[in-house]
Structures are given as structure tokens and as C-alpha cells.
Amino acid sequence: MPATATLSSKFQISIPKAVREEQRWKAGQEFVFIPKGRGMLLMPVPELDELAGIARGATKEGYRDREDRY
């Protein structure tokens, strides 16, 4: 059975311990909420050092600039 949580009267949700441990989430970590249809995708905001090298090998070919727009 999937882990569940209940929205409190203060509009807070506690993330179940099993989920926190599996994802290795820590107290004080920042998250972003991304709307997906009728649901919501919860993603941790990456630290700057985690983004290093993410675009390695990317090319500028096929890139649309603001000038290409209407």
C-alpha cells in the first residue's frame, strides 16, 4: 500500500518516515511544487553543486532565441 498523509487544519502535511528515508530527504530541505493535472509533483530543489556539469555536451544548434518568437 502506498504511503499516505493527511492535510492538517494548518494546511501542513507530514511526509511519512518511509518516504523520507527512501528519498534521503532531510529537515530544512527546500522543495518545489509542480502542478500535474489534478495532482502535484513534489521535487527537492537541487543544490548549486548538484547542477555542475548538467549541460555538458549540449550544443547551440536548434536553439530558439527570443528573436525567433512572434
Secondary structure, DSSP 8 states (H G I E B T S, - for coil): --------TTS-----HHHHHHHT--TT--EEEEEETTEEEEEE---GGGGTTTTTT--STT---GGG--
